[in-house]
Amino acid sequence: MTAGRASSVRVDPVACTGHGLCAAWLPERIELDEWGYPIVDATPVPDELVAMARRAAKECPARAVLLTRAV
């Protein structure tokens, strides 16, 4: 991601299988509900958390975590 462009995290609810790794990697933006599924804070990810957001997306076994940036 390029600095200066707002990035955000989202989770594909159909693909998500509730592993919870995303919350472990990015607790500043993702918490888990009582069933282990993510609740995402959709506010822009600050530059200092982009690397962790990328890691959360990469480590998701279901590939349900997506990091997007504004165009």
DOVEXTI-914172 format. One record per residue: residue number from 0; residue in three letters; chain; x, y, z of N, C-alpha, C in turn. Coordinates in steps of 0.05 Angstrom, whole numbers, padded with zeros to 5 digits. Layout:
<minus>
+-----+-----+-------+--------+--------+--------+--------+--------+--------+--------+--------+--------+
:   n : res : chain :    n_X :    n_Y :    n_Z :   ca_X :   ca_Y :   ca_Z :    c_X :    c_Y :    c_Z :
+-----+-----+-------+--------+--------+--------+--------+--------+--------+--------+--------+--------+
: NUM : ala :     A :      X :      Y :      Z :      X :      Y :      Z :      X :      Y :      Z :
...
+-----+-----+-------+--------+--------+--------+--------+--------+--------+--------+--------+--------+
</minus>
This chain:
<minus>
+-----+-----+-------+--------+--------+--------+--------+--------+--------+--------+--------+--------+
:   n : res : chain :    n_X :    n_Y :    n_Z :   ca_X :   ca_Y :   ca_Z :    c_X :    c_Y :    c_Z :
+-----+-----+-------+--------+--------+--------+--------+--------+--------+--------+--------+--------+
:   0 : met :     A :  00017 : -00024 :  00000 :  00000 :  00000 :  00000 :  00018 :  00025 :  00000 :
:   1 : thr :     A :  00009 :  00044 : -00013 :  00024 :  00069 : -00015 :  00016 :  00088 :  00007 :
:   2 : ala :     A :  00035 :  00100 :  00020 :  00029 :  00119 :  00041 :  00013 :  00142 :  00030 :
:   3 : gly :     A : -00006 :  00152 :  00045 : -00022 :  00174 :  00036 : -00049 :  00165 :  00025 :
:   4 : arg :     A : -00052 :  00139 :  00018 : -00077 :  00129 :  00009 : -00090 :  00114 :  00032 :
:   5 : ala :     A : -00115 :  00119 :  00038 : -00128 :  00107 :  00060 : -00134 :  00077 :  00054 :
:   6 : ser :     A : -00126 :  00060 :  00072 : -00131 :  00031 :  00070 : -00152 :  00024 :  00090 :
:   7 : ser :     A : -00168 :  00003 :  00083 : -00187 : -00007 :  00102 : -00188 : -00037 :  00101 :
:   8 : val :     A : -00197 : -00049 :  00122 : -00199 : -00078 :  00124 : -00229 : -00085 :  00123 :
:   9 : arg :     A : -00234 : -00107 :  00108 : -00261 : -00118 :  00109 : -00259 : -00148 :  00108 :
:  10 : val :     A : -00281 : -00161 :  00116 : -00281 : -00190 :  00117 : -00305 : -00199 :  00100 :
:  11 : asp :     A : -00300 : -00218 :  00083 : -00321 : -00231 :  00066 : -00336 : -00250 :  00085 :
:  12 : pro :     A : -00360 : -00243 :  00092 : -00375 : -00260 :  00111 : -00382 : -00287 :  00101 :
:  13 : val :     A : -00384 : -00290 :  00074 : -00390 : -00316 :  00063 : -00365 : -00335 :  00064 :
:  14 : ala :     A : -00342 : -00324 :  00059 : -00317 : -00340 :  00059 : -00307 : -00345 :  00087 :
:  15 : cys :     A : -00313 : -00328 :  00106 : -00302 : -00330 :  00133 : -00312 : -00356 :  00147 :
:  16 : thr :     A : -00293 : -00370 :  00159 : -00300 : -00395 :  00174 : -00294 : -00392 :  00204 :
:  17 : gly :     A : -00288 : -00368 :  00213 : -00286 : -00363 :  00241 : -00260 : -00373 :  00255 :
:  18 : his :     A : -00238 : -00374 :  00241 : -00213 : -00383 :  00253 : -00203 : -00363 :  00274 :
:  19 : gly :     A : -00207 : -00337 :  00270 : -00200 : -00317 :  00289 : -00171 : -00307 :  00287 :
:  20 : leu :     A : -00156 : -00316 :  00268 : -00128 : -00307 :  00265 : -00127 : -00277 :  00259 :
:  21 : cys :     A : -00146 : -00267 :  00244 : -00146 : -00238 :  00237 : -00146 : -00221 :  00262 :
:  22 : ala :     A : -00161 : -00228 :  00282 : -00163 : -00213 :  00307 : -00136 : -00215 :  00322 :
:  23 : ala :     A : -00123 : -00237 :  00320 : -00097 : -00240 :  00333 : -00076 : -00222 :  00320 :
:  24 : trp :     A : -00077 : -00219 :  00294 : -00057 : -00203 :  00280 : -00065 : -00173 :  00280 :
:  25 : leu :     A : -00090 : -00166 :  00281 : -00098 : -00138 :  00279 : -00120 : -00132 :  00300 :
:  26 : pro :     A : -00113 : -00134 :  00326 : -00134 : -00129 :  00346 : -00143 : -00100 :  00348 :
:  27 : glu :     A : -00127 : -00082 :  00336 : -00134 : -00054 :  00335 : -00159 : -00048 :  00318 :
:  28 : arg :     A : -00164 : -00066 :  00299 : -00186 : -00063 :  00280 : -00206 : -00086 :  00279 :
:  29 : ile :     A : -00199 : -00109 :  00290 : -00216 : -00132 :  00289 : -00219 : -00145 :  00316 :
:  30 : glu :     A : -00244 : -00149 :  00324 : -00250 : -00164 :  00348 : -00268 : -00188 :  00341 :
:  31 : leu :     A : -00271 : -00207 :  00358 : -00287 : -00230 :  00352 : -00313 : -00229 :  00368 :
:  32 : asp :     A : -00334 : -00238 :  00354 : -00360 : -00241 :  00369 : -00360 : -00266 :  00386 :
:  33 : glu :     A : -00382 : -00272 :  00399 : -00383 : -00295 :  00417 : -00380 : -00322 :  00403 :
:  34 : trp :     A : -00383 : -00323 :  00376 : -00380 : -00347 :  00361 : -00352 : -00349 :  00347 :
:  35 : gly :     A : -00336 : -00329 :  00351 : -00309 : -00329 :  00339 : -00307 : -00316 :  00312 :
:  36 : tyr :     A : -00328 : -00302 :  00303 : -00328 : -00289 :  00277 : -00320 : -00260 :  00281 :
:  37 : pro :     A : -00306 : -00248 :  00261 : -00296 : -00221 :  00264 : -00316 : -00199 :  00262 :
:  38 : ile :     A : -00312 : -00179 :  00278 : -00326 : -00154 :  00277 : -00305 : -00134 :  00270 :
:  39 : val :     A : -00308 : -00121 :  00247 : -00287 : -00104 :  00236 : -00294 : -00074 :  00240 :
:  40 : asp :     A : -00274 : -00060 :  00250 : -00276 : -00031 :  00251 : -00268 : -00021 :  00223 :
:  41 : ala :     A : -00287 : -00010 :  00209 : -00283 : -00002 :  00181 : -00269 :  00025 :  00177 :
:  42 : thr :     A : -00261 :  00037 :  00198 : -00247 :  00063 :  00195 : -00220 :  00058 :  00181 :
:  43 : pro :     A : -00209 :  00078 :  00168 : -00184 :  00074 :  00154 : -00162 :  00064 :  00172 :
:  44 : val :     A : -00145 :  00047 :  00161 : -00123 :  00035 :  00176 : -00100 :  00055 :  00174 :
:  45 : pro :     A : -00089 :  00064 :  00197 : -00067 :  00083 :  00197 : -00042 :  00069 :  00185 :
:  46 : asp :     A : -00024 :  00085 :  00174 :  00000 :  00075 :  00160 :  00016 :  00056 :  00178 :
:  47 : glu :     A :  00017 :  00061 :  00204 :  00033 :  00044 :  00222 :  00020 :  00016 :  00226 :
:  48 : leu :     A : -00005 :  00012 :  00218 : -00018 : -00014 :  00221 : -00021 : -00029 :  00195 :
:  49 : val :     A : -00014 : -00016 :  00173 : -00018 : -00029 :  00146 : -00003 : -00055 :  00144 :
:  50 : ala :     A :  00021 : -00057 :  00154 :  00036 : -00082 :  00153 :  00022 : -00104 :  00168 :
:  51 : met :     A :  00010 : -00098 :  00191 : -00004 : -00118 :  00207 : -00030 : -00126 :  00193 :
:  52 : ala :     A : -00043 : -00106 :  00180 : -00067 : -00112 :  00165 : -00061 : -00131 :  00141 :
:  53 : arg :     A : -00039 : -00126 :  00128 : -00030 : -00144 :  00106 : -00026 : -00172 :  00117 :
:  54 : arg :     A : -00013 : -00173 :  00140 : -00007 : -00200 :  00152 : -00033 : -00214 :  00160 :
:  55 : ala :     A : -00052 : -00199 :  00170 : -00078 : -00211 :  00177 : -00092 : -00223 :  00152 :
:  56 : ala :     A : -00090 : -00208 :  00130 : -00102 : -00218 :  00105 : -00087 : -00243 :  00095 :
:  57 : lys :     A : -00060 : -00242 :  00097 : -00044 : -00264 :  00087 : -00048 : -00289 :  00103 :
:  58 : glu :     A : -00051 : -00286 :  00130 : -00053 : -00309 :  00147 : -00081 : -00321 :  00149 :
:  59 : cys :     A : -00101 : -00308 :  00138 : -00128 : -00319 :  00139 : -00130 : -00345 :  00123 :
:  60 : pro :     A : -00136 : -00367 :  00137 : -00138 : -00393 :  00123 : -00160 : -00393 :  00101 :
:  61 : ala :     A : -00181 : -00378 :  00105 : -00203 : -00378 :  00086 : -00200 : -00356 :  00065 :
:  62 : arg :     A : -00179 : -00339 :  00068 : -00175 : -00317 :  00050 : -00199 : -00298 :  00050 :
:  63 : ala :     A : -00211 : -00294 :  00073 : -00235 : -00278 :  00076 : -00228 : -00249 :  00084 :
:  64 : val :     A : -00204 : -00244 :  00093 : -00196 : -00217 :  00102 : -00185 : -00202 :  00078 :
:  65 : leu :     A : -00195 : -00179 :  00073 : -00187 : -00163 :  00049 : -00177 : -00136 :  00058 :
:  66 : leu :     A : -00155 : -00127 :  00048 : -00144 : -00100 :  00053 : -00148 : -00085 :  00027 :
:  67 : thr :     A : -00163 : -00064 :  00028 : -00169 : -00047 :  00005 : -00159 : -00019 :  00009 :
:  68 : arg :     A : -00155 : -00005 : -00012 : -00147 :  00023 : -00009 : -00164 :  00040 : -00027 :
:  69 : ala :     A : -00168 :  00064 : -00018 : -00184 :  00084 : -00033 : -00169 :  00092 : -00058 :
:  70 : val :     A : -00185 :  00096 : -00079 : -00173 :  00104 : -00104 : -00176 :  00134 : -00108 :
+-----+-----+-------+--------+--------+--------+--------+--------+--------+--------+--------+--------+
</minus>
